[in-house]
Amino acid sequence: MRWPLPLILGAGLTLFFVAAAALSFVWVPHAITDLSIGDKLQPSSASYPLGTDHFGRDLLSMLMVGARTSIAVAVVAVGIGIAGGVPLGLAAAAHRGSLLDEVIMRGNDLIFAFPSLVIAILITAVLGPSALNAILAIGIFNIPVFARVARGGALSLWTLDFILAARVAGKGTARISAEHILPNIANLLIVQGTIQFSLGILAEAGLSYVGLGAQPPTASWGRMLADAQTMIYSAPRLAILPGLAIVLMVLGLNLMGDGLRDLLDPRVRRARS
């Protein structure tokens, strides 16, 4: 089987940041809580490969721990979306046209009526700024996304012969959804998961940038950008490095999602061949 080039490139970029985040649990060049005002705004050197910020903190260490924060928030938020949205979508598809279907889908429409970042800002403003509340805010918006994907994929399967055979065999709708529908829409959910993962990275960075995400001393790419905005001319690398990390991480996830779609969807493979 030939692996799509976007999948290879995207997986490589993503794994690079995941490896840096995993490494930060056991080792970083310097602790991010170590302040050395005498070494502030140092250029790249053997001690500080990417230099230091205005507090004398090592930028490489900050980026590594920031990757850990962004990935953790995005992974848990996507997990909340899958755990909450997929069962709702499967239930709506199994009872198409019923009151349950209407309630689920109109609830989704209500959430979609507001931009995701506005919802996240509202929730974190009410509950207080923290990484945990950022996870909750992003995860809530992910629920209707996965509900719609699951419902759309399941609706096309409920009329197929193998589902009718399962009905004749006496299986209930819940069992059919779990044993037959869910495995056949897993490719859709995987691709959507990579997309939501990249959006979660952006949302976490945006919330941290406005002060509603991870709080000091926890490192965050968005907070690094916020701290650097007053020194964009005197020390541009303070903004360029975390901004570049966000761009590359999101690019890698989007490329990986595109590659997975090509790999898992035979119709796309045929169209592009």
DOKOLBA-348668 format. One record per residue (C-alpha): residue in three letters; x, y, z. Coordinates in steps of 0.1 Angstrom, whole numbers, plus 5000, padded with zeros to 4 digits. Layout:
% residues N
alaXYZ ...
END
This chain:
% residues 273
met500050005000 arg501350344990 trp501350605018 pro500150955007 leu502851215009 pro500651455030 leu500251185056 ile504051125058 leu504851495061 gly502051565085 ala502851265107 gly506551365108 leu505751725119 thr503251595145 leu505551335159 phe508351585162 phe506251805186 val504751505204 ala508251375210 ala509351715223 ala506351725246 ala507051375259 leu510651455265 ser509751765285 phe508251535312 val511651395320 trp514151655307 val514452015296 pro517652225293 his516552455321 ala513552465344 ile510952705332 thr510652845367 asp514252945368 leu514453325364 ser517853475356 ile517353855350 gly521053885343 asp520753655314 lys517553815299 leu517253845261 gln520453645255 pro521053535219 ser521553165210 ser524453005227 ala525652665240 ser523752715273 tyr520652865256 pro520252715221 leu517352945212 gly518253225236 thr516253355266 asp513253575271 his512853895291 phe512853705324 gly516053505315 arg514053185309 asp515352935283 leu513152965252 leu513752605241 ser512552475275 met509452705273 leu508652575238 met508952215249 val506752255279 gly504352475258 ala504052185234 arg503051955263 thr500352205274 ser498852255240 ile498851885231 ala497351785264 val494552035262 ala493751945226 val493851565232 val491551585262 ala489151825245 val488951595214 gly488351305237 ile485451485254 gly484051565219 ile484251205208 ala482851055241 gly479951295241 gly479251355204 val479551005189 pro476850845211 leu474551135204 gly475151115167 leu474550735166 ala471350775187 ala470051045164 ala470750835133 ala469150525148 his465950725155 arg465950945124 gly462951185123 ser461951115159 leu461751365188 leu465151245201 asp466751325167 glu465251675166 val466351755202 ile469851635195 met470251825162 arg468552145174 gly470852145204 asn473852115180 asp472452405160 leu472252615191 ile475852565200 phe476952615163 ala475152955163 phe477953095183 pro481653105172 ser483752845191 leu486153095205 val483353315218 ile481853005237 ala485352925250 ile485853285262 leu482453285279 ile482952965297 thr486453045309 ala485353395319 val482653255341 leu484552965356 gly487953135357 pro491053115336 ser492852785337 ala493952505315 leu491252275329 asn488452525320 ala490052575285 ile489752195280 leu486152205291 ala485252495268 ile486952345237 gly485551995245 ile481952125247 phe482252275212 asn483651955199 ile480551755210 pro478151875183 val480951845157 phe481351475163 ala477651425167 arg477051565132 val479851355117 ala478651035134 arg474951105124 gly475851175088 gly477950875084 ala475450645102 leu472450755082 ser473950625050 leu474450275066 trp471050215082 thr469450125049 leu472149875038 asp471449505036 phe473849395063 ile472149625088 leu468749485078 ala470249135083 ala471349235118 arg467749355125 val466349025113 ala468748845136 gly467149025165 lys469749285174 gly468649605189 thr469549955177 ala472150015204 arg473849685196 ile473749745158 ser475150095163 ala478049965184 glu478849655165 his478149745129 ile477750125124 leu480550255146 pro483350045130 asn482250155095 ile482350525103 ala485550505123 asn487550645093 leu485350955093 leu485851005130 ile489650965128 val489951225101 gln487651465119 gly489651405151 thr492851525135 ile491051835123 gln489551905157 phe492951845172 ser494452115151 leu491652355160 gly492152265196 ile495752375194 leu494652705179 ala491852755205 glu494152685234 ala496752925220 gly494053195216 leu492653145251 ser496153165266 tyr496953475245 val494053665260 gly494853535295 leu492053275298 gly494052955293 ala496952805311 gln498253035338 pro501853105349 pro504152935357 thr502652685332 ala504152745298 ser501952795268 trp502652905232 gly499753145233 arg500953315265 met504553325251 leu503053525222 ala501153755245 asp504353825266 ala506353895234 gln504054145218 thr505654445236 met509054335224 ile508254245188 tyr510854495174 ser513554465200 ala513454075203 pro511353945174 arg512353585181 leu510253585213 ala507153595190 ile508453425160 leu509453095177 pro506053015195 gly504153145164 leu506152915142 ala505552625165 ile501852685164 val501852705126 leu503952395121 met501952195146 val498652285129 leu500052235095 gly501251885104 leu497851785118 asn496051925088 leu498351745064 met497951425084 gly494151455083 asp494251505045 gly496551205042 leu494350985064 arg491351085043 asp493150975011 leu494250655028 leu491050555045 asp488450665020 pro488550454988 arg486350704969 val488950974974 arg491750744963 arg489850654931 ala489151024924 arg492751124928 ser494250824910 
END
